Amino acid sequence: MNVNVVAQAWSISVQFGKGVTDAFGEWSIATTWRVGSAGGHGGDAGYIVSSLSRHLDRFLAAYLRVNEEACGAPAPQP
């Protein structure tokens, strides 16, 4: 996540990356989810924090939706 504030303006970028390996064994991080916004804050830092919170809520909802099966699976037994 990246939050920038300059004077009365702000921008937020939230992204999720996953490690991937290609057919040649090269490893890198691929961005699999991204959202961002920008605007003015009028001196209210709470507005920026609230915007960031909404982005994180969106991410968590999307992550849990696409990983529902894996997240709901019981832990393996030894």
N, C-alpha and C positions, 0 to 999 in steps of 0.2 A: 504494500500500500504506500502511496505517496500523497502527501498533503502539502500544498504550497499556498502561502498567503503573502500577497504584496499589496501594501496600502489597504484599500477597501475591497480588493478582489481575492478570490480563492479558487483553487482547483484541487480536485481529488481524483486519483486513479487507484483502483483496486484490481489486482490481477492474481490469478492462481497459475502456477507453473508446475509441470510434472516432468520428471526425468524420463527421457526416452533414449533408446539405443537403435541405431539404424542397422541395415543388413551388413555393414562393414565393421560393426562394433564401435562406431563413433557415438559418444554419449553427449547429450546436451539437454537443455531445459526448453520445453515447448509450452507456450502460454495456451491454456485450455479454457480459460474464462477471464473476461475483462469487462469492467464498467468504469465510467468516469462521469464527472460533472464539474461545472464551474459556475461562478456567479459572484455577487457582491454580498458582503456580510453585515454592513451597517454597524460595525463595531461589536457585534454579538457573536462571540466565539462559540456559544451554544448552538448556533445555527450550523456552523461547520461540523461540530461534533455530531449533531443530529443527522446531517447529511451522510457522514461517514458511517454512522450506525445503520442507516437505511441500506447503504450499499453492502455492508457486512451481512445484514439480514437477508438480502437478496441472494448473496453468495451461499450462505448456509442453507437456505431453502432449496436452491438449485443443486448444491452438492449432495444434500441428503436425498433429494428426489432421484437423481441419477445413480446414487450408490445405495439406494434403499435396501436392496437384497444383501449386499455385503455388510452394511451397517447394522442390519437386523439379525444377522446370522449369530448363533450362539458361539461362544469361544470354543476352540478345539479342546478336547479332553486329552490329557497326557496318557 
